[in-house]
Amino acid sequence: MPTATSFSPRPWPALARISAPAHVVSVNSDRLFPPHSQRELARAIDGPVRFSAIDSHHGHDGFLTEQDQLASILRQSLA
């Protein structure tokens, strides 16, 4: 059975195989998954990718507290 340490810490090879349209959403104050690493993740995706950032002072939970911003991003992405 794989352990947490047996997985690659960087998923870049798998991301490069994504050919479907993708949309990476970041929270500007997220310290767990900071915007610069989310942009790097978006650049690693081979298919068409969009990047959006939610403006929030709630850190990683910003996507939960800034529902209007997230709804707007999702509407644009699904249009």
All heavy atoms as a GROMACS GRO file, in nm:
protein
  610
    1MET      N    1   0.084  -0.118   0.000
    1MET     CA    2   0.000   0.000   0.000
    1MET      C    3   0.088   0.124   0.000
    1MET      O    4   0.183   0.133   0.078
    1MET     CB    5  -0.089  -0.003   0.124
    1MET     CG    6  -0.172   0.122   0.142
    1MET     SD    7  -0.286   0.102   0.279
    1MET     CE    8  -0.436   0.135   0.196
    2PRO      N    9   0.058   0.222  -0.086
    2PRO     CA   10   0.143   0.341  -0.092
    2PRO      C   11   0.131   0.423   0.036
    2PRO      O   12   0.026   0.428   0.099
    2PRO     CB   13   0.090   0.420  -0.210
    2PRO     CG   14  -0.027   0.347  -0.263
    2PRO     CD   15  -0.047   0.224  -0.183
    3THR      N   16   0.239   0.487   0.072
    3THR     CA   17   0.238   0.578   0.186
    3THR      C   18   0.239   0.721   0.134
    3THR      O   19   0.264   0.745   0.015
    3THR     CB   20   0.361   0.556   0.275
    3THR    OG1   21   0.476   0.592   0.200
    3THR    CG2   22   0.370   0.412   0.322
    4ALA      N   23   0.216   0.814   0.224
    4ALA     CA   24   0.214   0.955   0.182
    4ALA      C   25   0.347   0.996   0.122
    4ALA      O   26   0.352   1.080   0.033
    4ALA     CB   27   0.180   1.043   0.301
    5THR      N   28   0.456   0.939   0.168
    5THR     CA   29   0.587   0.978   0.117
    5THR      C   30   0.624   0.907  -0.013
    5THR      O   31   0.722   0.942  -0.075
    5THR     CB   32   0.696   0.949   0.222
    5THR    OG1   33   0.692   0.810   0.255
    5THR    CG2   34   0.676   1.034   0.345
    6SER      N   35   0.544   0.810  -0.056
    6SER     CA   36   0.578   0.738  -0.179
    6SER      C   37   0.528   0.809  -0.304
    6SER      O   38   0.562   0.772  -0.414
    6SER     CB   39   0.524   0.595  -0.175
    6SER     OG   40   0.383   0.596  -0.179
    7PHE      N   41   0.447   0.913  -0.287
    7PHE     CA   42   0.397   0.988  -0.400
    7PHE      C   43   0.491   1.104  -0.432
    7PHE      O   44   0.553   1.160  -0.343
    7PHE     CB   45   0.256   1.043  -0.373
    7PHE     CG   46   0.153   0.934  -0.362
    7PHE    CD1   47   0.104   0.896  -0.239
    7PHE    CD2   48   0.106   0.870  -0.475
    7PHE    CE1   49   0.009   0.796  -0.228
    7PHE    CE2   50   0.012   0.769  -0.465
    7PHE     CZ   51  -0.036   0.732  -0.341
    8SER      N   52   0.499   1.139  -0.558
    8SER     CA   53   0.581   1.252  -0.598
    8SER      C   54   0.526   1.380  -0.536
    8SER      O   55   0.406   1.404  -0.540
    8SER     CB   56   0.580   1.265  -0.751
    8SER     OG   57   0.637   1.387  -0.789
    9PRO      N   58   0.611   1.463  -0.480
    9PRO     CA   59   0.561   1.588  -0.421
    9PRO      C   60   0.517   1.687  -0.528
    9PRO      O   61   0.448   1.782  -0.499
    9PRO     CB   62   0.682   1.640  -0.343
    9PRO     CG   63   0.799   1.580  -0.410
    9PRO     CD   64   0.753   1.446  -0.462
   10ARG      N   65   0.556   1.667  -0.649
   10ARG     CA   66   0.518   1.756  -0.758
   10ARG      C   67   0.439   1.676  -0.862
   10ARG      O   68   0.490   1.583  -0.921
   10ARG     CB   69   0.641   1.816  -0.824
   10ARG     CG   70   0.720   1.902  -0.728
   10ARG     CD   71   0.729   2.037  -0.786
   10ARG     NE   72   0.810   2.123  -0.706
   10ARG     CZ   73   0.769   2.243  -0.670
   10ARG    NH1   74   0.652   2.285  -0.704
   10ARG    NH2   75   0.848   2.321  -0.601
   11PRO      N   76   0.315   1.715  -0.886
   11PRO     CA   77   0.231   1.640  -0.980
   11PRO      C   78   0.250   1.682  -1.125
   11PRO      O   79   0.169   1.652  -1.210
   11PRO     CB   80   0.089   1.675  -0.932
   11PRO     CG   81   0.104   1.814  -0.881
   11PRO     CD   82   0.241   1.820  -0.818
   12TRP      N   83   0.358   1.753  -1.157
   12TRP     CA   84   0.373   1.812  -1.290
   12TRP      C   85   0.361   1.712  -1.404
   12TRP      O   86   0.297   1.744  -1.504
   12TRP     CB   87   0.503   1.890  -1.301
   12TRP     CG   88   0.525   1.993  -1.192
   12TRP    CD1   89   0.646   2.029  -1.141
   12TRP    CD2   90   0.428   2.072  -1.122
   12TRP    NE1   91   0.628   2.124  -1.042
   12TRP    CE2   92   0.497   2.151  -1.029
   12TRP    CE3   93   0.290   2.081  -1.127
   12TRP    CZ2   94   0.432   2.240  -0.944
   12TRP    CZ3   95   0.226   2.169  -1.041
   12TRP    CH2   96   0.297   2.248  -0.952
   13PRO      N   97   0.421   1.593  -1.398
   13PRO     CA   98   0.404   1.500  -1.511
   13PRO      C   99   0.257   1.466  -1.538
   13PRO      O  100   0.215   1.460  -1.654
   13PRO     CB  101   0.483   1.376  -1.469
   13PRO     CG  102   0.587   1.429  -1.375
   13PRO     CD  103   0.517   1.540  -1.300
   14ALA      N  104   0.179   1.447  -1.434
   14ALA     CA  105   0.037   1.418  -1.452
   14ALA      C  106  -0.037   1.539  -1.509
   14ALA      O  107  -0.125   1.526  -1.594
   14ALA     CB  108  -0.025   1.375  -1.320
   15LEU      N  109  -0.002   1.657  -1.462
   15LEU     CA  110  -0.068   1.779  -1.512
   15LEU      C  111  -0.041   1.800  -1.660
   15LEU      O  112  -0.127   1.848  -1.734
   15LEU     CB  113  -0.021   1.901  -1.432
   15LEU     CG  114  -0.063   1.905  -1.286
   15LEU    CD1  115   0.006   2.020  -1.215
   15LEU    CD2  116  -0.213   1.916  -1.275
   16ALA      N  117   0.078   1.764  -1.705
   16ALA     CA  118   0.113   1.782  -1.845
   16ALA      C  119   0.029   1.694  -1.937
   16ALA      O  120   0.019   1.721  -2.056
   16ALA     CB  121   0.262   1.753  -1.866
   17ARG      N  122  -0.035   1.592  -1.881
   17ARG     CA  123  -0.119   1.503  -1.963
   17ARG      C  124  -0.263   1.552  -1.973
   17ARG      O  125  -0.344   1.495  -2.045
   17ARG     CB  126  -0.115   1.361  -1.906
   17ARG     CG  127   0.021   1.295  -1.921
   17ARG     CD  128   0.017   1.146  -1.892
   17ARG     NE  129  -0.030   1.116  -1.756
   17ARG     CZ  130   0.049   1.097  -1.651
   17ARG    NH1  131   0.178   1.107  -1.663
   17ARG    NH2  132  -0.003   1.069  -1.533
   18ILE      N  133  -0.298   1.658  -1.901
   18ILE     CA  134  -0.434   1.712  -1.907
   18ILE      C  135  -0.450   1.790  -2.037
   18ILE      O  136  -0.377   1.885  -2.063
   18ILE     CB  137  -0.463   1.803  -1.786
   18ILE    CG1  138  -0.458   1.722  -1.657
   18ILE    CG2  139  -0.598   1.873  -1.803
   18ILE    CD1  140  -0.470   1.806  -1.531
   19SER      N  141  -0.545   1.748  -2.118
   19SER     CA  142  -0.570   1.818  -2.244
   19SER      C  143  -0.707   1.887  -2.244
   19SER      O  144  -0.735   1.966  -2.333
   19SER     CB  145  -0.559   1.722  -2.362
   19SER     OG  146  -0.653   1.616  -2.348
   20ALA      N  147  -0.789   1.857  -2.147
   20ALA     CA  148  -0.921   1.919  -2.136
   20ALA      C  149  -0.906   2.062  -2.082
   20ALA      O  150  -0.811   2.091  -2.010
   20ALA     CB  151  -1.010   1.838  -2.043
   21PRO      N  152  -0.998   2.150  -2.116
   21PRO     CA  153  -0.993   2.285  -2.060
   21PRO      C  154  -0.997   2.280  -1.907
   21PRO      O  155  -1.070   2.200  -1.848
   21PRO     CB  156  -1.118   2.353  -2.116
   21PRO     CG  157  -1.153   2.275  -2.238
   21PRO     CD  158  -1.110   2.134  -2.210
   22ALA      N  159  -0.917   2.363  -1.844
   22ALA     CA  160  -0.909   2.366  -1.698
   22ALA      C  161  -0.916   2.511  -1.650
   22ALA      O  162  -0.886   2.604  -1.724
   22ALA     CB  163  -0.779   2.302  -1.651
   23HIS      N  164  -0.957   2.527  -1.527
   23HIS     CA  165  -0.962   2.659  -1.464
   23HIS      C  166  -0.908   2.645  -1.323
   23HIS      O  167  -0.966   2.576  -1.240
   23HIS     CB  168  -1.106   2.710  -1.462
   23HIS     CG  169  -1.115   2.856  -1.435
   23HIS    ND1  170  -1.219   2.932  -1.481
   23HIS    CD2  171  -1.036   2.942  -1.367
   23HIS    CE1  172  -1.202   3.058  -1.443
   23HIS    NE2  173  -1.091   3.065  -1.372
   24VAL      N  174  -0.795   2.708  -1.297
   24VAL     CA  175  -0.732   2.705  -1.165
   24VAL      C  176  -0.774   2.831  -1.091
   24VAL      O  177  -0.761   2.941  -1.143
   24VAL     CB  178  -0.579   2.697  -1.176
   24VAL    CG1  179  -0.514   2.704  -1.039
   24VAL    CG2  180  -0.538   2.570  -1.250
   25VAL      N  181  -0.829   2.814  -0.972
   25VAL     CA  182  -0.874   2.927  -0.890
   25VAL      C  183  -0.791   2.931  -0.763
   25VAL      O  184  -0.777   2.831  -0.693
   25VAL     CB  185  -1.024   2.914  -0.856
   25VAL    CG1  186  -1.070   3.033  -0.772
   25VAL    CG2  187  -1.108   2.903  -0.983
   26SER      N  188  -0.737   3.047  -0.735
   26SER     CA  189  -0.653   3.067  -0.618
   26SER      C  190  -0.716   3.172  -0.527
   26SER      O  191  -0.801   3.249  -0.569
   26SER     CB  192  -0.514   3.115  -0.665
   26SER     OG  193  -0.428   3.135  -0.556
   27VAL      N  194  -0.672   3.174  -0.403
   27VAL     CA  195  -0.712   3.278  -0.307
   27VAL      C  196  -0.586   3.358  -0.275
   27VAL      O  197  -0.484   3.301  -0.236
   27VAL     CB  198  -0.773   3.218  -0.179
   27VAL    CG1  199  -0.811   3.327  -0.080
   27VAL    CG2  200  -0.895   3.133  -0.213
   28ASN      N  201  -0.594   3.490  -0.293
   28ASN     CA  202  -0.474   3.572  -0.280
   28ASN      C  203  -0.406   3.565  -0.144
   28ASN      O  204  -0.287   3.592  -0.132
   28ASN     CB  205  -0.503   3.717  -0.319
   28ASN     CG  206  -0.596   3.786  -0.222
   28ASN    OD1  207  -0.662   3.723  -0.140
   28ASN    ND2  208  -0.604   3.917  -0.232
   29SER      N  209  -0.476   3.526  -0.039
   29SER     CA  210  -0.417   3.519   0.095
   29SER      C  211  -0.394   3.374   0.142
   29SER      O  212  -0.364   3.352   0.260
   29SER     CB  213  -0.507   3.592   0.195
   29SER     OG  214  -0.636   3.534   0.197
   30ASP      N  215  -0.408   3.278   0.053
   30ASP     CA  216  -0.391   3.136   0.088
   30ASP      C  217  -0.243   3.106   0.114
   30ASP      O  218  -0.161   3.121   0.024
   30ASP     CB  219  -0.444   3.048  -0.025
   30ASP     CG  220  -0.457   2.902   0.012
   30ASP    OD1  221  -0.388   2.858   0.106
   30ASP    OD2  222  -0.537   2.833  -0.052
   31ARG      N  223  -0.212   3.065   0.235
   31ARG     CA  224  -0.074   3.032   0.268
   31ARG      C  225  -0.045   2.884   0.250
   31ARG      O  226   0.070   2.843   0.244
   31ARG     CB  227  -0.043   3.076   0.411
   31ARG     CG  228  -0.048   3.229   0.421
   31ARG     CD  229  -0.030   3.279   0.560
   31ARG     NE  230   0.107   3.253   0.603
   31ARG     CZ  231   0.151   3.276   0.724
   31ARG    NH1  232   0.068   3.325   0.815
   31ARG    NH2  233   0.275   3.250   0.757
   32LEU      N  234  -0.149   2.801   0.242
   32LEU     CA  235  -0.128   2.657   0.218
   32LEU      C  236  -0.098   2.629   0.071
   32LEU      O  237  -0.013   2.547   0.038
   32LEU     CB  238  -0.252   2.578   0.262
   32LEU     CG  239  -0.284   2.580   0.410
   32LEU    CD1  240  -0.418   2.510   0.436
   32LEU    CD2  241  -0.173   2.513   0.489
   33PHE      N  242  -0.174   2.694  -0.016
   33PHE     CA  243  -0.156   2.682  -0.161
   33PHE      C  244  -0.149   2.824  -0.218
   33PHE      O  245  -0.246   2.873  -0.274
   33PHE     CB  246  -0.272   2.604  -0.224
   33PHE     CG  247  -0.282   2.463  -0.175
   33PHE    CD1  248  -0.367   2.430  -0.071
   33PHE    CD2  249  -0.205   2.364  -0.232
   33PHE    CE1  250  -0.375   2.300  -0.024
   33PHE    CE2  251  -0.213   2.233  -0.186
   33PHE     CZ  252  -0.298   2.201  -0.082
   34PRO      N  253  -0.034   2.891  -0.202
   34PRO     CA  254  -0.024   3.031  -0.240
   34PRO      C  255  -0.043   3.053  -0.391
   34PRO      O  256  -0.019   2.962  -0.471
   34PRO     CB  257   0.116   3.071  -0.195
   34PRO     CG  258   0.190   2.945  -0.174
   34PRO     CD  259   0.090   2.837  -0.147
   35PRO      N  260  -0.087   3.172  -0.427
   35PRO     CA  261  -0.113   3.201  -0.568
   35PRO      C  262   0.004   3.171  -0.661
   35PRO      O  263  -0.016   3.121  -0.772
   35PRO     CB  264  -0.148   3.350  -0.569
   35PRO     CG  265  -0.205   3.375  -0.434
   35PRO     CD  266  -0.126   3.284  -0.342
   36HIS      N  267   0.127   3.197  -0.618
   36HIS     CA  268   0.240   3.170  -0.708
   36HIS      C  269   0.252   3.021  -0.740
   36HIS      O  270   0.284   2.984  -0.852
   36HIS     CB  271   0.371   3.226  -0.652
   36HIS     CG  272   0.424   3.152  -0.534
   36HIS    ND1  273   0.389   3.184  -0.405
   36HIS    CD2  274   0.508   3.046  -0.525
   36HIS    CE1  275   0.450   3.101  -0.321
   36HIS    NE2  276   0.522   3.016  -0.392
   37SER      N  277   0.220   2.934  -0.644
   37SER     CA  278   0.226   2.790  -0.674
   37SER      C  279   0.106   2.747  -0.758
   37SER      O  280   0.117   2.655  -0.840
   37SER     CB  281   0.237   2.707  -0.546
   37SER     OG  282   0.120   2.718  -0.470
   38GLN      N  283  -0.007   2.813  -0.742
   38GLN     CA  284  -0.123   2.782  -0.824
   38GLN      C  285  -0.100   2.826  -0.969
   38GLN      O  286  -0.142   2.759  -1.062
   38GLN     CB  287  -0.248   2.849  -0.768
   38GLN     CG  288  -0.287   2.798  -0.629
   38GLN     CD  289  -0.318   2.650  -0.630
   38GLN    OE1  290  -0.230   2.566  -0.625
   38GLN    NE2  291  -0.444   2.618  -0.639
   39ARG      N  292  -0.032   2.938  -0.988
   39ARG     CA  293   0.004   2.981  -1.124
   39ARG      C  294   0.100   2.881  -1.189
   39ARG      O  295   0.089   2.849  -1.306
   39ARG     CB  296   0.065   3.120  -1.123
   39ARG     CG  297  -0.034   3.230  -1.099
   39ARG     CD  298   0.033   3.366  -1.113
   39ARG     NE  299  -0.056   3.472  -1.078
   39ARG     CZ  300  -0.150   3.524  -1.154
   39ARG    NH1  301  -0.166   3.477  -1.275
   39ARG    NH2  302  -0.226   3.622  -1.113
   40GLU      N  303   0.194   2.833  -1.110
   40GLU     CA  304   0.288   2.732  -1.159
   40GLU      C  305   0.212   2.605  -1.199
   40GLU      O  306   0.239   2.545  -1.303
   40GLU     CB  307   0.391   2.702  -1.051
   40GLU     CG  308   0.502   2.611  -1.095
   40GLU     CD  309   0.605   2.588  -0.985
   40GLU    OE1  310   0.607   2.662  -0.885
   40GLU    OE2  311   0.683   2.492  -1.000
   41LEU      N  312   0.117   2.566  -1.117
   41LEU     CA  313   0.033   2.450  -1.146
   41LEU      C  314  -0.042   2.472  -1.278
   41LEU      O  315  -0.045   2.386  -1.365
   41LEU     CB  316  -0.064   2.427  -1.031
   41LEU     CG  317  -0.157   2.307  -1.042
   41LEU    CD1  318  -0.175   2.244  -0.906
   41LEU    CD2  319  -0.291   2.347  -1.097
   42ALA      N  320  -0.100   2.590  -1.295
   42ALA     CA  321  -0.174   2.620  -1.418
   42ALA      C  322  -0.083   2.613  -1.540
   42ALA      O  323  -0.123   2.562  -1.645
   42ALA     CB  324  -0.240   2.758  -1.407
   43ARG      N  325   0.038   2.664  -1.527
   43ARG     CA  326   0.133   2.660  -1.640
   43ARG      C  327   0.173   2.517  -1.677
   43ARG      O  328   0.210   2.489  -1.790
   43ARG     CB  329   0.257   2.743  -1.609
   43ARG     CG  330   0.234   2.891  -1.621
   43ARG     CD  331   0.367   2.968  -1.619
   43ARG     NE  332   0.438   2.953  -1.494
   43ARG     CZ  333   0.424   3.031  -1.388
   43ARG    NH1  334   0.340   3.132  -1.392
   43ARG    NH2  335   0.494   3.010  -1.278
   44ALA      N  336   0.165   2.425  -1.581
   44ALA     CA  337   0.204   2.286  -1.607
   44ALA      C  338   0.097   2.208  -1.683
   44ALA      O  339   0.125   2.102  -1.738
   44ALA     CB  340   0.235   2.215  -1.475
   45ILE      N  341  -0.024   2.260  -1.688
   45ILE     CA  342  -0.133   2.192  -1.760
   45ILE      C  343  -0.115   2.215  -1.909
   45ILE      O  344  -0.099   2.329  -1.954
   45ILE     CB  345  -0.270   2.243  -1.711
   45ILE    CG1  346  -0.288   2.204  -1.564
   45ILE    CG2  347  -0.384   2.187  -1.796
   45ILE    CD1  348  -0.411   2.264  -1.498
   46ASP      N  349  -0.120   2.108  -1.986
   46ASP     CA  350  -0.095   2.117  -2.129
   46ASP      C  351  -0.214   2.175  -2.206
   46ASP      O  352  -0.196   2.244  -2.305
   46ASP     CB  353  -0.060   1.979  -2.186
   46ASP     CG  354  -0.006   1.988  -2.327
   46ASP    OD1  355   0.078   2.077  -2.352
   46ASP    OD2  356  -0.050   1.909  -2.412
   47GLY      N  357  -0.334   2.147  -2.162
   47GLY     CA  358  -0.452   2.194  -2.233
   47GLY      C  359  -0.479   2.341  -2.205
   47GLY      O  360  -0.405   2.407  -2.131
   48PRO      N  361  -0.586   2.394  -2.263
   48PRO     CA  362  -0.621   2.534  -2.238
   48PRO      C  363  -0.655   2.553  -2.090
   48PRO      O  364  -0.728   2.474  -2.031
   48PRO     CB  365  -0.742   2.558  -2.327
   48PRO     CG  366  -0.793   2.424  -2.366
   48PRO     CD  367  -0.681   2.327  -2.351
   49VAL      N  368  -0.597   2.655  -2.031
   49VAL     CA  369  -0.616   2.677  -1.888
   49VAL      C  370  -0.638   2.826  -1.860
   49VAL      O  371  -0.578   2.911  -1.923
   49VAL     CB  372  -0.497   2.623  -1.806
   49VAL    CG1  373  -0.368   2.695  -1.839
   49VAL    CG2  374  -0.526   2.626  -1.658
   50ARG      N  375  -0.729   2.852  -1.768
   50ARG     CA  376  -0.754   2.986  -1.719
   50ARG      C  377  -0.712   2.991  -1.573
   50ARG      O  378  -0.718   2.891  -1.503
   50ARG     CB  379  -0.902   3.022  -1.731
   50ARG     CG  380  -0.950   3.029  -1.874
   50ARG     CD  381  -1.098   3.048  -1.883
   50ARG     NE  382  -1.135   3.178  -1.828
   50ARG     CZ  383  -1.260   3.218  -1.813
   50ARG    NH1  384  -1.360   3.139  -1.848
   50ARG    NH2  385  -1.288   3.336  -1.762
   51PHE      N  386  -0.672   3.109  -1.529
   51PHE     CA  387  -0.634   3.130  -1.390
   51PHE      C  388  -0.714   3.247  -1.336
   51PHE      O  389  -0.722   3.352  -1.400
   51PHE     CB  390  -0.485   3.159  -1.377
   51PHE     CG  391  -0.443   3.185  -1.234
   51PHE    CD1  392  -0.409   3.081  -1.151
   51PHE    CD2  393  -0.439   3.314  -1.185
   51PHE    CE1  394  -0.372   3.104  -1.019
   51PHE    CE2  395  -0.402   3.339  -1.054
   51PHE     CZ  396  -0.368   3.234  -0.971
   52SER      N  397  -0.772   3.230  -1.219
   52SER     CA  398  -0.845   3.337  -1.152
   52SER      C  399  -0.803   3.340  -1.006
   52SER      O  400  -0.766   3.237  -0.949
   52SER     CB  401  -0.996   3.315  -1.160
   52SER     OG  402  -1.041   3.319  -1.292
   53ALA      N  403  -0.812   3.458  -0.946
   53ALA     CA  404  -0.779   3.472  -0.805
   53ALA      C  405  -0.896   3.534  -0.731
   53ALA      O  406  -0.959   3.629  -0.780
   53ALA     CB  407  -0.654   3.556  -0.787
   54ILE      N  408  -0.925   3.481  -0.616
   54ILE     CA  409  -1.027   3.535  -0.527
   54ILE      C  410  -0.956   3.628  -0.429
   54ILE      O  411  -0.853   3.592  -0.372
   54ILE     CB  412  -1.099   3.421  -0.452
   54ILE    CG1  413  -1.183   3.339  -0.550
   54ILE    CG2  414  -1.184   3.476  -0.338
   54ILE    CD1  415  -1.245   3.216  -0.488
   55ASP      N  416  -1.010   3.747  -0.411
   55ASP     CA  417  -0.956   3.844  -0.318
   55ASP      C  418  -1.022   3.824  -0.182
   55ASP      O  419  -1.143   3.843  -0.168
   55ASP     CB  420  -0.981   3.986  -0.371
   55ASP     CG  421  -0.919   4.092  -0.283
   55ASP    OD1  422  -0.816   4.064  -0.219
   55ASP    OD2  423  -0.974   4.203  -0.280
   56SER      N  424  -0.943   3.780  -0.083
   56SER     CA  425  -0.998   3.751   0.049
   56SER      C  426  -0.889   3.760   0.155
   56SER      O  427  -0.773   3.731   0.127
   56SER     CB  428  -1.057   3.610   0.051
   56SER     OG  429  -1.101   3.576   0.180
   57HIS      N  430  -0.925   3.798   0.274
   57HIS     CA  431  -0.830   3.795   0.385
   57HIS      C  432  -0.851   3.671   0.472
   57HIS      O  433  -0.795   3.660   0.580
   57HIS     CB  434  -0.839   3.924   0.469
   57HIS     CG  435  -0.971   3.943   0.537
   57HIS    ND1  436  -1.079   3.999   0.475
   57HIS    CD2  437  -1.012   3.911   0.662
   57HIS    CE1  438  -1.182   4.002   0.558
   57HIS    NE2  439  -1.144   3.949   0.672
   58HIS      N  440  -0.928   3.575   0.424
   58HIS     CA  441  -0.958   3.453   0.498
   58HIS      C  442  -0.867   3.336   0.462
   58HIS      O  443  -0.896   3.222   0.498
   58HIS     CB  444  -1.104   3.413   0.477
   58HIS     CG  445  -1.201   3.510   0.536
   58HIS    ND1  446  -1.227   3.518   0.670
   58HIS    CD2  447  -1.275   3.606   0.477
   58HIS    CE1  448  -1.314   3.615   0.693
   58HIS    NE2  449  -1.345   3.670   0.576
   59GLY      N  450  -0.760   3.362   0.390
   59GLY     CA  451  -0.664   3.257   0.358
   59GLY      C  452  -0.725   3.142   0.280
   59GLY      O  453  -0.806   3.163   0.190
   60HIS      N  454  -0.687   3.020   0.318
   60HIS     CA  455  -0.729   2.900   0.246
   60HIS      C  456  -0.880   2.884   0.240
   60HIS      O  457  -0.933   2.823   0.149
   60HIS     CB  458  -0.664   2.778   0.311
   60HIS     CG  459  -0.685   2.652   0.236
   60HIS    ND1  460  -0.628   2.628   0.112
   60HIS    CD2  461  -0.758   2.541   0.266
   60HIS    CE1  462  -0.665   2.509   0.070
   60HIS    NE2  463  -0.743   2.452   0.160
   61ASP      N  464  -0.952   2.942   0.337
   61ASP     CA  465  -1.098   2.931   0.340
   61ASP      C  466  -1.166   3.039   0.256
   61ASP      O  467  -1.289   3.046   0.254
   61ASP     CB  468  -1.149   2.939   0.484
   61ASP     CG  469  -1.113   2.816   0.564
   61ASP    OD1  470  -1.088   2.711   0.503
   61ASP    OD2  471  -1.109   2.826   0.688
   62GLY      N  472  -1.090   3.119   0.186
   62GLY     CA  473  -1.149   3.227   0.108
   62GLY      C  474  -1.252   3.182   0.006
   62GLY      O  475  -1.350   3.252  -0.020
   63PHE      N  476  -1.234   3.063  -0.049
   63PHE     CA  477  -1.333   3.015  -0.147
   63PHE      C  478  -1.466   2.984  -0.080
   63PHE      O  479  -1.571   2.979  -0.145
   63PHE     CB  480  -1.281   2.892  -0.224
   63PHE     CG  481  -1.276   2.765  -0.144
   63PHE    CD1  482  -1.378   2.673  -0.155
   63PHE    CD2  483  -1.171   2.739  -0.057
   63PHE    CE1  484  -1.375   2.555  -0.081
   63PHE    CE2  485  -1.167   2.623   0.017
   63PHE     CZ  486  -1.270   2.531   0.005
   64LEU      N  487  -1.465   2.963   0.052
   64LEU     CA  488  -1.589   2.939   0.125
   64LEU      C  489  -1.657   3.069   0.167
   64LEU      O  490  -1.779   3.076   0.172
   64LEU     CB  491  -1.561   2.856   0.252
   64LEU     CG  492  -1.508   2.715   0.230
   64LEU    CD1  493  -1.464   2.654   0.362
   64LEU    CD2  494  -1.612   2.628   0.162
   65THR      N  495  -1.577   3.169   0.199
   65THR     CA  496  -1.633   3.295   0.250
   65THR      C  497  -1.665   3.396   0.142
   65THR      O  498  -1.746   3.485   0.163
   65THR     CB  499  -1.536   3.359   0.352
   65THR    OG1  500  -1.413   3.389   0.287
   65THR    CG2  501  -1.512   3.266   0.470
   66GLU      N  502  -1.600   3.386   0.029
   66GLU     CA  503  -1.620   3.481  -0.081
   66GLU      C  504  -1.705   3.415  -0.190
   66GLU      O  505  -1.664   3.400  -0.304
   66GLU     CB  506  -1.486   3.528  -0.137
   66GLU     CG  507  -1.389   3.581  -0.033
   66GLU     CD  508  -1.440   3.702   0.042
   66GLU    OE1  509  -1.529   3.774  -0.008
   66GLU    OE2  510  -1.391   3.725   0.155
   67GLN      N  511  -1.826   3.378  -0.153
   67GLN     CA  512  -1.913   3.303  -0.243
   67GLN      C  513  -1.950   3.382  -0.369
   67GLN      O  514  -1.962   3.323  -0.476
   67GLN     CB  515  -2.038   3.258  -0.169
   67GLN     CG  516  -2.007   3.161  -0.058
   67GLN     CD  517  -2.129   3.129   0.027
   67GLN    OE1  518  -2.239   3.176   0.001
   67GLN    NE2  519  -2.109   3.048   0.128
   68ASP      N  520  -1.968   3.512  -0.358
   68ASP     CA  521  -2.004   3.592  -0.476
   68ASP      C  522  -1.892   3.591  -0.579
   68ASP      O  523  -1.916   3.577  -0.699
   68ASP     CB  524  -2.039   3.735  -0.437
   68ASP     CG  525  -2.169   3.746  -0.359
   68ASP    OD1  526  -2.250   3.650  -0.364
   68ASP    OD2  527  -2.189   3.849  -0.293
   69GLN      N  528  -1.767   3.605  -0.531
   69GLN     CA  529  -1.654   3.601  -0.623
   69GLN      C  530  -1.641   3.465  -0.689
   69GLN      O  531  -1.619   3.455  -0.810
   69GLN     CB  532  -1.523   3.633  -0.549
   69GLN     CG  533  -1.509   3.777  -0.508
   69GLN     CD  534  -1.375   3.801  -0.444
   69GLN    OE1  535  -1.271   3.786  -0.508
   69GLN    NE2  536  -1.377   3.837  -0.316
   70LEU      N  537  -1.654   3.359  -0.609
   70LEU     CA  538  -1.643   3.224  -0.664
   70LEU      C  539  -1.756   3.198  -0.764
   70LEU      O  540  -1.731   3.142  -0.871
   70LEU     CB  541  -1.645   3.120  -0.553
   70LEU     CG  542  -1.632   2.975  -0.598
   70LEU    CD1  543  -1.502   2.953  -0.677
   70LEU    CD2  544  -1.640   2.881  -0.480
   71ALA      N  545  -1.877   3.240  -0.732
   71ALA     CA  546  -1.990   3.220  -0.824
   71ALA      C  547  -1.964   3.291  -0.956
   71ALA      O  548  -1.992   3.236  -1.064
   71ALA     CB  549  -2.119   3.270  -0.760
   72SER      N  550  -1.910   3.411  -0.951
   72SER     CA  551  -1.879   3.485  -1.073
   72SER      C  552  -1.773   3.412  -1.158
   72SER      O  553  -1.787   3.399  -1.279
   72SER     CB  554  -1.829   3.625  -1.038
   72SER     OG  555  -1.791   3.695  -1.152
   73ILE      N  556  -1.671   3.361  -1.092
   73ILE     CA  557  -1.565   3.286  -1.162
   73ILE      C  558  -1.625   3.160  -1.226
   73ILE      O  559  -1.596   3.128  -1.341
   73ILE     CB  560  -1.451   3.250  -1.065
   73ILE    CG1  561  -1.374   3.378  -1.028
   73ILE    CG2  562  -1.359   3.146  -1.124
   73ILE    CD1  563  -1.278   3.360  -0.912
   74LEU      N  564  -1.708   3.088  -1.151
   74LEU     CA  565  -1.768   2.966  -1.204
   74LEU      C  566  -1.862   2.995  -1.320
   74LEU      O  567  -1.862   2.922  -1.420
   74LEU     CB  568  -1.843   2.891  -1.093
   74LEU     CG  569  -1.754   2.829  -0.986
   74LEU    CD1  570  -1.839   2.771  -0.874
   74LEU    CD2  571  -1.662   2.725  -1.045
   75ARG      N  572  -1.939   3.103  -1.311
   75ARG     CA  573  -2.028   3.139  -1.422
   75ARG      C  574  -1.946   3.166  -1.549
   75ARG      O  575  -1.981   3.120  -1.657
   75ARG     CB  576  -2.112   3.262  -1.387
   75ARG     CG  577  -2.238   3.229  -1.310
   75ARG     CD  578  -2.335   3.348  -1.306
   75ARG     NE  579  -2.279   3.463  -1.236
   75ARG     CZ  580  -2.279   3.479  -1.104
   75ARG    NH1  581  -2.333   3.387  -1.026
   75ARG    NH2  582  -2.228   3.587  -1.050
   76GLN      N  583  -1.837   3.241  -1.536
   76GLN     CA  584  -1.752   3.270  -1.651
   76GLN      C  585  -1.690   3.144  -1.706
   76GLN      O  586  -1.680   3.126  -1.828
   76GLN     CB  587  -1.642   3.368  -1.612
   76GLN     CG  588  -1.692   3.508  -1.580
   76GLN     CD  589  -1.581   3.595  -1.527
   76GLN    OE1  590  -1.462   3.562  -1.538
   76GLN    NE2  591  -1.618   3.706  -1.466
   77SER      N  592  -1.647   3.057  -1.618
   77SER     CA  593  -1.580   2.935  -1.661
   77SER      C  594  -1.676   2.839  -1.733
   77SER      O  595  -1.636   2.769  -1.825
   77SER     CB  596  -1.519   2.864  -1.539
   77SER     OG  597  -1.441   2.756  -1.579
   78LEU      N  598  -1.800   2.837  -1.690
   78LEU     CA  599  -1.897   2.742  -1.747
   78LEU      C  600  -1.976   2.801  -1.864
   78LEU      O  601  -2.053   2.730  -1.926
   78LEU     CB  602  -1.994   2.695  -1.638
   78LEU     CG  603  -1.927   2.618  -1.524
   78LEU    CD1  604  -2.027   2.592  -1.412
   78LEU    CD2  605  -1.863   2.490  -1.574
   79ALA      N  606  -1.953   2.928  -1.893
   79ALA     CA  607  -2.026   2.994  -2.004
   79ALA      C  608  -1.978   2.946  -2.138
   79ALA      O  609  -1.870   2.903  -2.160
   79ALA     CB  610  -2.012   3.145  -1.993
   0.00000   0.00000   0.00000
